[in-house]
């Protein structure tokens, strides 16, 4: 299956469960004083995680 990220890039997802675990890990990484790029990265991984969760729900 494929998803499209916030940057419009198509990403092939071969293992949905593993992708969910990875995205969930990345969306929880935080720094003490986030920069603008950090905030964008937080939004990116939250978006990817939400897309993957929607795919999982649709498969049930």
C-alpha positions as a printed Julia matrix, in Angstrom:
60×3 Matrix{Float64}:
   0.0    0.0    0.0
   1.07   3.59  -0.5
   0.61   6.79   1.47
   1.36  10.42   0.64
   3.22  12.41   3.28
   2.92  16.12   4.11
   5.54  16.91   1.48
   3.57  15.13  -1.24
   6.03  12.23  -1.38
   4.59   8.78  -2.07
   5.76   6.22   0.49
   5.38   2.48  -0.01
   4.26   0.74   3.18
   5.14  -2.95   3.13
   4.43  -3.74   6.78
   1.65  -1.66   8.3
   2.21  -2.82  11.89
   5.93  -2.03  11.77
   5.27   1.33  10.1
   2.82   2.2   12.87
   5.35   1.32  15.57
   8.05   3.4   13.89
   5.84   6.41  13.28
   4.56   6.23  16.86
   8.13   6.22  18.17
   9.18   9.16  15.98
   6.15  11.27  16.89
   7.1   11.09  20.58
  10.69  12.33  20.17
  10.99  15.79  21.68
  13.71  18.29  22.46
  13.75  20.81  25.3
  13.73  23.88  23.09
  12.19  22.99  19.73
  13.14  24.93  16.63
  10.8   25.61  13.72
  12.22  22.53  11.98
  11.53  20.42  15.07
   7.9   21.59  15.07
   7.59  20.67  11.39
   9.08  17.25  12.11
   6.6   16.71  14.97
   3.71  17.6   12.63
   5.12  15.34   9.9
   5.29  12.24  12.08
   1.9   12.9   13.65
   0.43  13.17  10.15
   2.09   9.93   8.99
   0.89   8.14  12.11
  -2.69   9.31  11.61
  -2.68   8.16   7.97
  -1.37   4.75   8.99
  -3.99   4.42  11.75
  -6.71   5.25   9.24
  -5.39   2.52   6.92
  -5.39   0.03   9.77
  -8.95   0.93  10.73
 -10.1    0.56   7.13
  -8.56  -2.92   6.95
 -10.51  -4.17   9.98
